[in-house]
Amino acid sequence: MAFQFTDTNFQEAALAGGVSVVDFWAEWCGPCRLIGPIIDDLSTQYEGKATIGKVNVDENPEISMKYGIRSIPTILIIKDGRVVDKQVGVITKAALEAKLAAHL
């Protein structure tokens, strides 16, 4: 199961160092439901190598606003506290793996 990022744990969980993949989503978002299983699979596959998880934008407006999330799904790849890649909209597992591998 993917990590659940929140307004309160985001700083230490996503920005502390290493690589994080953050999926901004909402339950009412159809395309987000397509990406959800991919994020869950990658979180298991890359356990110990990267922190992979989700931010529910409805429950965590502070972090969503901080990163200027206007469309969902939006996926940020963060390395050592900096956003190094951004994907807005649906993406295949292979394409997301390629983006992630470039930063590991």
Backbone atoms as SQL, in Angstrom:
CREATE TABLE atoms (id INTEGER PRIMARY KEY, chain TEXT, resi INTEGER, resn TEXT, atom TEXT, x REAL, y REAL, z REAL);
INSERT INTO atoms VALUES
  (1, 'A', 1, 'MET', 'N', 0.835, -1.186, 0.000),
  (2, 'A', 1, 'MET', 'CA', 0.000, 0.000, 0.000),
  (3, 'A', 1, 'MET', 'C', 0.877, 1.245, 0.000),
  (4, 'A', 2, 'ALA', 'N', 0.494, 2.210, -0.781),
  (5, 'A', 2, 'ALA', 'CA', 1.260, 3.444, -0.899),
  (6, 'A', 2, 'ALA', 'C', 1.213, 4.248, 0.401),
  (7, 'A', 3, 'PHE', 'N', 2.265, 4.999, 0.643),
  (8, 'A', 3, 'PHE', 'CA', 2.356, 5.875, 1.803),
  (9, 'A', 3, 'PHE', 'C', 1.296, 6.966, 1.689),
  (10, 'A', 4, 'GLN', 'N', 0.729, 7.373, 2.804),
  (11, 'A', 4, 'GLN', 'CA', -0.276, 8.440, 2.811),
  (12, 'A', 4, 'GLN', 'C', 0.374, 9.735, 3.308),
  (13, 'A', 5, 'PHE', 'N', 0.713, 10.607, 2.376),
  (14, 'A', 5, 'PHE', 'CA', 1.263, 11.909, 2.736),
  (15, 'A', 5, 'PHE', 'C', 0.126, 12.806, 3.206),
  (16, 'A', 6, 'THR', 'N', 0.408, 13.647, 4.205),
  (17, 'A', 6, 'THR', 'CA', -0.574, 14.601, 4.716),
  (18, 'A', 6, 'THR', 'C', 0.101, 15.961, 4.897),
  (19, 'A', 7, 'ASP', 'N', -0.720, 16.965, 5.180),
  (20, 'A', 7, 'ASP', 'CA', -0.168, 18.289, 5.464),
  (21, 'A', 7, 'ASP', 'C', 0.819, 18.226, 6.628),
  (22, 'A', 8, 'THR', 'N', 0.552, 17.363, 7.596),
  (23, 'A', 8, 'THR', 'CA', 1.399, 17.317, 8.797),
  (24, 'A', 8, 'THR', 'C', 2.653, 16.471, 8.640),
  (25, 'A', 9, 'ASN', 'N', 2.645, 15.435, 7.791),
  (26, 'A', 9, 'ASN', 'CA', 3.836, 14.596, 7.690),
  (27, 'A', 9, 'ASN', 'C', 4.661, 14.835, 6.427),
  (28, 'A', 10, 'PHE', 'N', 4.211, 15.717, 5.557),
  (29, 'A', 10, 'PHE', 'CA', 4.856, 15.891, 4.255),
  (30, 'A', 10, 'PHE', 'C', 6.317, 16.308, 4.378),
  (31, 'A', 11, 'GLN', 'N', 6.596, 17.262, 5.237),
  (32, 'A', 11, 'GLN', 'CA', 7.958, 17.781, 5.394),
  (33, 'A', 11, 'GLN', 'C', 8.951, 16.661, 5.686),
  (34, 'A', 12, 'GLU', 'N', 8.680, 15.862, 6.713),
  (35, 'A', 12, 'GLU', 'CA', 9.628, 14.819, 7.082),
  (36, 'A', 12, 'GLU', 'C', 9.558, 13.593, 6.168),
  (37, 'A', 13, 'ALA', 'N', 8.398, 13.307, 5.596),
  (38, 'A', 13, 'ALA', 'CA', 8.250, 12.099, 4.782),
  (39, 'A', 13, 'ALA', 'C', 8.704, 12.286, 3.337),
  (40, 'A', 14, 'ALA', 'N', 8.451, 13.439, 2.749),
  (41, 'A', 14, 'ALA', 'CA', 8.750, 13.634, 1.328),
  (42, 'A', 14, 'ALA', 'C', 9.988, 14.486, 1.075),
  (43, 'A', 15, 'LEU', 'N', 10.323, 15.368, 2.006),
  (44, 'A', 15, 'LEU', 'CA', 11.388, 16.334, 1.741),
  (45, 'A', 15, 'LEU', 'C', 12.674, 16.079, 2.507),
  (46, 'A', 16, 'ALA', 'N', 12.698, 15.062, 3.356),
  (47, 'A', 16, 'ALA', 'CA', 13.843, 14.832, 4.240),
  (48, 'A', 16, 'ALA', 'C', 15.098, 14.382, 3.504),
  (49, 'A', 17, 'GLY', 'N', 14.962, 13.860, 2.323),
  (50, 'A', 17, 'GLY', 'CA', 16.113, 13.381, 1.564),
  (51, 'A', 17, 'GLY', 'C', 15.724, 12.150, 0.768),
  (52, 'A', 18, 'GLY', 'N', 16.537, 11.817, -0.186),
  (53, 'A', 18, 'GLY', 'CA', 16.210, 10.686, -1.040),
  (54, 'A', 18, 'GLY', 'C', 15.177, 11.077, -2.076),
  (55, 'A', 19, 'VAL', 'N', 14.531, 10.059, -2.657),
  (56, 'A', 19, 'VAL', 'CA', 13.564, 10.271, -3.726),
  (57, 'A', 19, 'VAL', 'C', 12.160, 9.931, -3.237),
  (58, 'A', 20, 'SER', 'N', 11.212, 10.804, -3.543),
  (59, 'A', 20, 'SER', 'CA', 9.802, 10.578, -3.221),
  (60, 'A', 20, 'SER', 'C', 8.972, 10.781, -4.483),
  (61, 'A', 21, 'VAL', 'N', 7.953, 9.951, -4.631),
  (62, 'A', 21, 'VAL', 'CA', 6.972, 10.107, -5.696),
  (63, 'A', 21, 'VAL', 'C', 5.652, 10.413, -5.014),
  (64, 'A', 22, 'VAL', 'N', 5.061, 11.554, -5.332),
  (65, 'A', 22, 'VAL', 'CA', 3.856, 12.019, -4.652),
  (66, 'A', 22, 'VAL', 'C', 2.735, 12.173, -5.678),
  (67, 'A', 23, 'ASP', 'N', 1.680, 11.390, -5.491),
  (68, 'A', 23, 'ASP', 'CA', 0.502, 11.423, -6.364),
  (69, 'A', 23, 'ASP', 'C', -0.572, 12.265, -5.677),
  (70, 'A', 24, 'PHE', 'N', -0.909, 13.406, -6.257),
  (71, 'A', 24, 'PHE', 'CA', -1.993, 14.248, -5.755),
  (72, 'A', 24, 'PHE', 'C', -3.275, 13.770, -6.424),
  (73, 'A', 25, 'TRP', 'N', -4.271, 13.400, -5.616),
  (74, 'A', 25, 'TRP', 'CA', -5.484, 12.767, -6.137),
  (75, 'A', 25, 'TRP', 'C', -6.692, 13.129, -5.283),
  (76, 'A', 26, 'ALA', 'N', -7.867, 12.671, -5.724),
  (77, 'A', 26, 'ALA', 'CA', -9.109, 12.798, -4.950),
  (78, 'A', 26, 'ALA', 'C', -9.999, 11.599, -5.298),
  (79, 'A', 27, 'GLU', 'N', -10.854, 11.227, -4.376),
  (80, 'A', 27, 'GLU', 'CA', -11.721, 10.060, -4.577),
  (81, 'A', 27, 'GLU', 'C', -12.691, 10.242, -5.734),
  (82, 'A', 28, 'TRP', 'N', -13.115, 11.455, -5.994),
  (83, 'A', 28, 'TRP', 'CA', -14.099, 11.722, -7.045),
  (84, 'A', 28, 'TRP', 'C', -13.479, 11.811, -8.436),
  (85, 'A', 29, 'CYS', 'N', -12.172, 11.704, -8.535),
  (86, 'A', 29, 'CYS', 'CA', -11.439, 11.885, -9.800),
  (87, 'A', 29, 'CYS', 'C', -11.260, 10.548, -10.516),
  (88, 'A', 30, 'GLY', 'N', -11.919, 10.393, -11.654),
  (89, 'A', 30, 'GLY', 'CA', -11.830, 9.159, -12.435),
  (90, 'A', 30, 'GLY', 'C', -10.408, 8.810, -12.875),
  (91, 'A', 31, 'PRO', 'N', -9.692, 9.737, -13.521),
  (92, 'A', 31, 'PRO', 'CA', -8.318, 9.434, -13.930),
  (93, 'A', 31, 'PRO', 'C', -7.404, 9.079, -12.744),
  (94, 'A', 32, 'CYS', 'N', -7.683, 9.657, -11.576),
  (95, 'A', 32, 'CYS', 'CA', -6.886, 9.335, -10.385),
  (96, 'A', 32, 'CYS', 'C', -7.033, 7.861, -10.022),
  (97, 'A', 33, 'ARG', 'N', -8.228, 7.327, -10.241),
  (98, 'A', 33, 'ARG', 'CA', -8.472, 5.909, -9.937),
  (99, 'A', 33, 'ARG', 'C', -7.691, 4.997, -10.872),
  (100, 'A', 34, 'LEU', 'N', -7.350, 5.485, -12.059),
  (101, 'A', 34, 'LEU', 'CA', -6.516, 4.708, -12.973),
  (102, 'A', 34, 'LEU', 'C', -5.061, 4.648, -12.497),
  (103, 'A', 35, 'ILE', 'N', -4.594, 5.721, -11.917),
  (104, 'A', 35, 'ILE', 'CA', -3.200, 5.799, -11.472),
  (105, 'A', 35, 'ILE', 'C', -3.001, 5.155, -10.098),
  (106, 'A', 36, 'GLY', 'N', -4.034, 5.124, -9.272),
  (107, 'A', 36, 'GLY', 'CA', -3.919, 4.578, -7.920),
  (108, 'A', 36, 'GLY', 'C', -3.244, 3.218, -7.841),
  (109, 'A', 37, 'PRO', 'N', -3.694, 2.223, -8.621),
  (110, 'A', 37, 'PRO', 'CA', -3.048, 0.904, -8.561),
  (111, 'A', 37, 'PRO', 'C', -1.580, 0.929, -8.999),
  (112, 'A', 38, 'ILE', 'N', -1.242, 1.813, -9.921),
  (113, 'A', 38, 'ILE', 'CA', 0.154, 1.943, -10.362),
  (114, 'A', 38, 'ILE', 'C', 1.014, 2.444, -9.206),
  (115, 'A', 39, 'ILE', 'N', 0.520, 3.455, -8.498),
  (116, 'A', 39, 'ILE', 'CA', 1.252, 4.001, -7.342),
  (117, 'A', 39, 'ILE', 'C', 1.413, 2.921, -6.271),
  (118, 'A', 40, 'ASP', 'N', 0.348, 2.152, -6.015),
  (119, 'A', 40, 'ASP', 'CA', 0.433, 1.064, -5.033),
  (120, 'A', 40, 'ASP', 'C', 1.481, 0.032, -5.439),
  (121, 'A', 41, 'ASP', 'N', 1.493, -0.364, -6.716),
  (122, 'A', 41, 'ASP', 'CA', 2.476, -1.340, -7.204),
  (123, 'A', 41, 'ASP', 'C', 3.898, -0.816, -7.061),
  (124, 'A', 42, 'LEU', 'N', 4.104, 0.429, -7.467),
  (125, 'A', 42, 'LEU', 'CA', 5.447, 1.002, -7.397),
  (126, 'A', 42, 'LEU', 'C', 5.930, 1.154, -5.960),
  (127, 'A', 43, 'SER', 'N', 5.006, 1.436, -5.027),
  (128, 'A', 43, 'SER', 'CA', 5.414, 1.591, -3.629),
  (129, 'A', 43, 'SER', 'C', 5.976, 0.280, -3.086),
  (130, 'A', 44, 'THR', 'N', 5.419, -0.843, -3.519),
  (131, 'A', 44, 'THR', 'CA', 5.929, -2.152, -3.112),
  (132, 'A', 44, 'THR', 'C', 7.238, -2.449, -3.845),
  (133, 'A', 45, 'GLN', 'N', 7.249, -2.203, -5.133),
  (134, 'A', 45, 'GLN', 'CA', 8.399, -2.505, -5.987),
  (135, 'A', 45, 'GLN', 'C', 9.648, -1.716, -5.587),
  (136, 'A', 46, 'TYR', 'N', 9.466, -0.461, -5.175),
  (137, 'A', 46, 'TYR', 'CA', 10.606, 0.400, -4.850),
  (138, 'A', 46, 'TYR', 'C', 10.781, 0.615, -3.348),
  (139, 'A', 47, 'GLU', 'N', 10.201, -0.255, -2.543),
  (140, 'A', 47, 'GLU', 'CA', 10.333, -0.144, -1.092),
  (141, 'A', 47, 'GLU', 'C', 11.812, -0.166, -0.708),
  (142, 'A', 48, 'GLY', 'N', 12.209, 0.790, 0.110),
  (143, 'A', 48, 'GLY', 'CA', 13.599, 0.908, 0.517),
  (144, 'A', 48, 'GLY', 'C', 14.449, 1.746, -0.426),
  (145, 'A', 49, 'LYS', 'N', 13.935, 2.035, -1.631),
  (146, 'A', 49, 'LYS', 'CA', 14.672, 2.837, -2.607),
  (147, 'A', 49, 'LYS', 'C', 14.073, 4.232, -2.758),
  (148, 'A', 50, 'ALA', 'N', 12.742, 4.329, -2.600),
  (149, 'A', 50, 'ALA', 'CA', 12.030, 5.602, -2.741),
  (150, 'A', 50, 'ALA', 'C', 10.767, 5.547, -1.896),
  (151, 'A', 51, 'THR', 'N', 10.306, 6.721, -1.466),
  (152, 'A', 51, 'THR', 'CA', 9.036, 6.821, -0.752),
  (153, 'A', 51, 'THR', 'C', 7.976, 7.171, -1.788),
  (154, 'A', 52, 'ILE', 'N', 7.018, 6.266, -1.965),
  (155, 'A', 52, 'ILE', 'CA', 5.994, 6.454, -2.990),
  (156, 'A', 52, 'ILE', 'C', 4.639, 6.467, -2.315),
  (157, 'A', 53, 'GLY', 'N', 3.892, 7.548, -2.550),
  (158, 'A', 53, 'GLY', 'CA', 2.607, 7.647, -1.884),
  (159, 'A', 53, 'GLY', 'C', 1.691, 8.670, -2.512),
  (160, 'A', 54, 'LYS', 'N', 0.615, 8.952, -1.777),
  (161, 'A', 54, 'LYS', 'CA', -0.475, 9.779, -2.290),
  (162, 'A', 54, 'LYS', 'C', -0.822, 10.896, -1.309),
  (163, 'A', 55, 'VAL', 'N', -1.326, 11.987, -1.881),
  (164, 'A', 55, 'VAL', 'CA', -1.889, 13.090, -1.100),
  (165, 'A', 55, 'VAL', 'C', -3.323, 13.289, -1.580),
  (166, 'A', 56, 'ASN', 'N', -4.270, 13.129, -0.688),
  (167, 'A', 56, 'ASN', 'CA', -5.669, 13.415, -1.010),
  (168, 'A', 56, 'ASN', 'C', -5.832, 14.943, -0.946),
  (169, 'A', 57, 'VAL', 'N', -6.092, 15.558, -2.091),
  (170, 'A', 57, 'VAL', 'CA', -6.135, 17.026, -2.151),
  (171, 'A', 57, 'VAL', 'C', -7.302, 17.614, -1.357),
  (172, 'A', 58, 'ASP', 'N', -8.382, 16.847, -1.221),
  (173, 'A', 58, 'ASP', 'CA', -9.528, 17.346, -0.455),
  (174, 'A', 58, 'ASP', 'C', -9.228, 17.381, 1.037),
  (175, 'A', 59, 'GLU', 'N', -8.427, 16.446, 1.510),
  (176, 'A', 59, 'GLU', 'CA', -8.115, 16.349, 2.939),
  (177, 'A', 59, 'GLU', 'C', -6.848, 17.103, 3.319),
  (178, 'A', 60, 'ASN', 'N', -6.035, 17.475, 2.328),
  (179, 'A', 60, 'ASN', 'CA', -4.744, 18.124, 2.587),
  (180, 'A', 60, 'ASN', 'C', -4.548, 19.335, 1.675),
  (181, 'A', 61, 'PRO', 'N', -5.370, 20.371, 1.862),
  (182, 'A', 61, 'PRO', 'CA', -5.304, 21.533, 0.963),
  (183, 'A', 61, 'PRO', 'C', -4.016, 22.343, 1.102),
  (184, 'A', 62, 'GLU', 'N', -3.406, 22.317, 2.267),
  (185, 'A', 62, 'GLU', 'CA', -2.217, 23.139, 2.505),
  (186, 'A', 62, 'GLU', 'C', -1.059, 22.730, 1.584),
  (187, 'A', 63, 'ILE', 'N', -0.749, 21.451, 1.548),
  (188, 'A', 63, 'ILE', 'CA', 0.374, 20.996, 0.728),
  (189, 'A', 63, 'ILE', 'C', 0.030, 21.098, -0.762),
  (190, 'A', 64, 'SER', 'N', -1.233, 20.879, -1.084),
  (191, 'A', 64, 'SER', 'CA', -1.671, 21.009, -2.479),
  (192, 'A', 64, 'SER', 'C', -1.496, 22.441, -2.969),
  (193, 'A', 65, 'MET', 'N', -1.851, 23.402, -2.141),
  (194, 'A', 65, 'MET', 'CA', -1.690, 24.817, -2.497),
  (195, 'A', 65, 'MET', 'C', -0.215, 25.188, -2.589),
  (196, 'A', 66, 'LYS', 'N', 0.592, 24.700, -1.660),
  (197, 'A', 66, 'LYS', 'CA', 2.016, 25.030, -1.643),
  (198, 'A', 66, 'LYS', 'C', 2.691, 24.637, -2.959),
  (199, 'A', 67, 'TYR', 'N', 2.278, 23.511, -3.534),
  (200, 'A', 67, 'TYR', 'CA', 2.888, 23.033, -4.776),
  (201, 'A', 67, 'TYR', 'C', 2.080, 23.420, -6.023),
  (202, 'A', 68, 'GLY', 'N', 1.079, 24.262, -5.853),
  (203, 'A', 68, 'GLY', 'CA', 0.325, 24.796, -6.985),
  (204, 'A', 68, 'GLY', 'C', -0.423, 23.733, -7.775),
  (205, 'A', 69, 'ILE', 'N', -0.970, 22.753, -7.086),
  (206, 'A', 69, 'ILE', 'CA', -1.699, 21.679, -7.748),
  (207, 'A', 69, 'ILE', 'C', -3.063, 22.217, -8.173),
  (208, 'A', 70, 'ARG', 'N', -3.280, 22.292, -9.487),
  (209, 'A', 70, 'ARG', 'CA', -4.533, 22.815, -10.023),
  (210, 'A', 70, 'ARG', 'C', -5.322, 21.753, -10.765),
  (211, 'A', 71, 'SER', 'N', -4.634, 20.729, -11.237),
  (212, 'A', 71, 'SER', 'CA', -5.279, 19.620, -11.942),
  (213, 'A', 71, 'SER', 'C', -4.822, 18.318, -11.306),
  (214, 'A', 72, 'ILE', 'N', -5.731, 17.355, -11.252),
  (215, 'A', 72, 'ILE', 'CA', -5.355, 16.050, -10.732),
  (216, 'A', 72, 'ILE', 'C', -5.772, 14.984, -11.733),
  (217, 'A', 73, 'PRO', 'N', -5.052, 13.898, -11.791),
  (218, 'A', 73, 'PRO', 'CA', -3.878, 13.582, -10.982),
  (219, 'A', 73, 'PRO', 'C', -2.644, 14.387, -11.417),
  (220, 'A', 74, 'THR', 'N', -1.855, 14.764, -10.424),
  (221, 'A', 74, 'THR', 'CA', -0.536, 15.345, -10.648),
  (222, 'A', 74, 'THR', 'C', 0.447, 14.533, -9.824),
  (223, 'A', 75, 'ILE', 'N', 1.527, 14.133, -10.459),
  (224, 'A', 75, 'ILE', 'CA', 2.563, 13.367, -9.772),
  (225, 'A', 75, 'ILE', 'C', 3.842, 14.201, -9.753),
  (226, 'A', 76, 'LEU', 'N', 4.399, 14.373, -8.549),
  (227, 'A', 76, 'LEU', 'CA', 5.683, 15.061, -8.392),
  (228, 'A', 76, 'LEU', 'C', 6.736, 14.036, -8.010),
  (229, 'A', 77, 'ILE', 'N', 7.903, 14.150, -8.623),
  (230, 'A', 77, 'ILE', 'CA', 9.057, 13.384, -8.172),
  (231, 'A', 77, 'ILE', 'C', 9.966, 14.379, -7.475),
  (232, 'A', 78, 'ILE', 'N', 10.246, 14.098, -6.216),
  (233, 'A', 78, 'ILE', 'CA', 11.032, 14.990, -5.373),
  (234, 'A', 78, 'ILE', 'C', 12.324, 14.276, -5.002),
  (235, 'A', 79, 'LYS', 'N', 13.433, 14.952, -5.211),
  (236, 'A', 79, 'LYS', 'CA', 14.737, 14.387, -4.840),
  (237, 'A', 79, 'LYS', 'C', 15.455, 15.380, -3.947),
  (238, 'A', 80, 'ASP', 'N', 15.847, 14.912, -2.774),
  (239, 'A', 80, 'ASP', 'CA', 16.565, 15.745, -1.809),
  (240, 'A', 80, 'ASP', 'C', 15.863, 17.074, -1.552),
  (241, 'A', 81, 'GLY', 'N', 14.528, 17.011, -1.443),
  (242, 'A', 81, 'GLY', 'CA', 13.746, 18.189, -1.086),
  (243, 'A', 81, 'GLY', 'C', 13.346, 19.094, -2.236),
  (244, 'A', 82, 'ARG', 'N', 13.738, 18.758, -3.474),
  (245, 'A', 82, 'ARG', 'CA', 13.417, 19.584, -4.640),
  (246, 'A', 82, 'ARG', 'C', 12.572, 18.808, -5.636),
  (247, 'A', 83, 'VAL', 'N', 11.600, 19.475, -6.233),
  (248, 'A', 83, 'VAL', 'CA', 10.813, 18.845, -7.299),
  (249, 'A', 83, 'VAL', 'C', 11.707, 18.747, -8.529),
  (250, 'A', 84, 'VAL', 'N', 11.915, 17.506, -9.003),
  (251, 'A', 84, 'VAL', 'CA', 12.782, 17.294, -10.166),
  (252, 'A', 84, 'VAL', 'C', 12.003, 16.851, -11.406),
  (253, 'A', 85, 'ASP', 'N', 10.733, 16.466, -11.212),
  (254, 'A', 85, 'ASP', 'CA', 9.901, 16.072, -12.345),
  (255, 'A', 85, 'ASP', 'C', 8.437, 16.228, -11.947),
  (256, 'A', 86, 'LYS', 'N', 7.599, 16.482, -12.946),
  (257, 'A', 86, 'LYS', 'CA', 6.170, 16.674, -12.706),
  (258, 'A', 86, 'LYS', 'C', 5.392, 16.067, -13.865),
  (259, 'A', 87, 'GLN', 'N', 4.343, 15.340, -13.535),
  (260, 'A', 87, 'GLN', 'CA', 3.463, 14.744, -14.535),
  (261, 'A', 87, 'GLN', 'C', 2.029, 15.123, -14.189),
  (262, 'A', 88, 'VAL', 'N', 1.345, 15.771, -15.122),
  (263, 'A', 88, 'VAL', 'CA', -0.065, 16.112, -14.931),
  (264, 'A', 88, 'VAL', 'C', -0.872, 15.215, -15.850),
  (265, 'A', 89, 'GLY', 'N', -1.839, 14.511, -15.284),
  (266, 'A', 89, 'GLY', 'CA', -2.664, 13.609, -16.071),
  (267, 'A', 89, 'GLY', 'C', -2.205, 12.168, -15.948),
  (268, 'A', 90, 'VAL', 'N', -2.904, 11.309, -16.673),
  (269, 'A', 90, 'VAL', 'CA', -2.650, 9.877, -16.614),
  (270, 'A', 90, 'VAL', 'C', -1.306, 9.547, -17.261),
  (271, 'A', 91, 'ILE', 'N', -0.617, 8.555, -16.691),
  (272, 'A', 91, 'ILE', 'CA', 0.666, 8.090, -17.203),
  (273, 'A', 91, 'ILE', 'C', 0.709, 6.574, -17.049),
  (274, 'A', 92, 'THR', 'N', 1.397, 5.907, -17.947),
  (275, 'A', 92, 'THR', 'CA', 1.516, 4.452, -17.835),
  (276, 'A', 92, 'THR', 'C', 2.536, 4.099, -16.757),
  (277, 'A', 93, 'LYS', 'N', 2.446, 2.870, -16.273),
  (278, 'A', 93, 'LYS', 'CA', 3.394, 2.410, -15.269),
  (279, 'A', 93, 'LYS', 'C', 4.815, 2.452, -15.824),
  (280, 'A', 94, 'ALA', 'N', 5.002, 1.989, -17.059),
  (281, 'A', 94, 'ALA', 'CA', 6.342, 1.973, -17.659),
  (282, 'A', 94, 'ALA', 'C', 6.926, 3.379, -17.766),
  (283, 'A', 95, 'ALA', 'N', 6.109, 4.336, -18.170),
  (284, 'A', 95, 'ALA', 'CA', 6.591, 5.715, -18.303),
  (285, 'A', 95, 'ALA', 'C', 6.947, 6.306, -16.944),
  (286, 'A', 96, 'LEU', 'N', 6.135, 6.023, -15.930),
  (287, 'A', 96, 'LEU', 'CA', 6.420, 6.535, -14.589),
  (288, 'A', 96, 'LEU', 'C', 7.678, 5.869, -14.022),
  (289, 'A', 97, 'GLU', 'N', 7.844, 4.571, -14.270),
  (290, 'A', 97, 'GLU', 'CA', 9.063, 3.873, -13.827),
  (291, 'A', 97, 'GLU', 'C', 10.304, 4.490, -14.467),
  (292, 'A', 98, 'ALA', 'N', 10.215, 4.840, -15.744),
  (293, 'A', 98, 'ALA', 'CA', 11.344, 5.451, -16.435),
  (294, 'A', 98, 'ALA', 'C', 11.698, 6.803, -15.812),
  (295, 'A', 99, 'LYS', 'N', 10.673, 7.590, -15.498),
  (296, 'A', 99, 'LYS', 'CA', 10.911, 8.888, -14.853),
  (297, 'A', 99, 'LYS', 'C', 11.560, 8.685, -13.485),
  (298, 'A', 100, 'LEU', 'N', 11.057, 7.731, -12.722),
  (299, 'A', 100, 'LEU', 'CA', 11.585, 7.455, -11.392),
  (300, 'A', 100, 'LEU', 'C', 13.025, 6.961, -11.467),
  (301, 'A', 101, 'ALA', 'N', 13.295, 6.037, -12.385),
  (302, 'A', 101, 'ALA', 'CA', 14.646, 5.469, -12.528),
  (303, 'A', 101, 'ALA', 'C', 15.680, 6.545, -12.846),
  (304, 'A', 102, 'ALA', 'N', 15.275, 7.576, -13.555),
  (305, 'A', 102, 'ALA', 'CA', 16.194, 8.651, -13.909),
  (306, 'A', 102, 'ALA', 'C', 16.695, 9.417, -12.689),
  (307, 'A', 103, 'HIS', 'N', 15.994, 9.296, -11.566),
  (308, 'A', 103, 'HIS', 'CA', 16.354, 10.071, -10.375),
  (309, 'A', 103, 'HIS', 'C', 16.850, 9.225, -9.205),
  (310, 'A', 104, 'LEU', 'N', 16.909, 7.922, -9.409),
  (311, 'A', 104, 'LEU', 'CA', 17.411, 7.051, -8.330),
  (312, 'A', 104, 'LEU', 'C', 18.915, 6.936, -8.366);
